[in-house]
Amino acid sequence: MTSFKTLDIRGLSFFSATDLMAKSFAKICHNGVLELILDKKKNFTDALESWAQNKGYKISDIDDGNRLIRIFIKKE
């Protein structure tokens, strides 16, 4: 198990991205963080926040840069 993992989901559909996220979270330990990298054009930020809350995870930070968005989700 790992405590930090980065997952680049740029260019993926929402459903493909959530499938990869679910598989990645299975490999993250308690209090670990999954960093997601998203496209600005395909901004799933609101949907990913809802997904994380429904799964019992917590959004610890969102970095909305010029080219991409980085979301940090903590597994509690």
ABEGO torsion letter per residue (X at the ends): XBABBBBBABGBBAAAAAAAAAAAAAABBBGBBBBBBBBAABBAAAAAAAAAAAAGBBBABBBBBAABBBBBBBBX
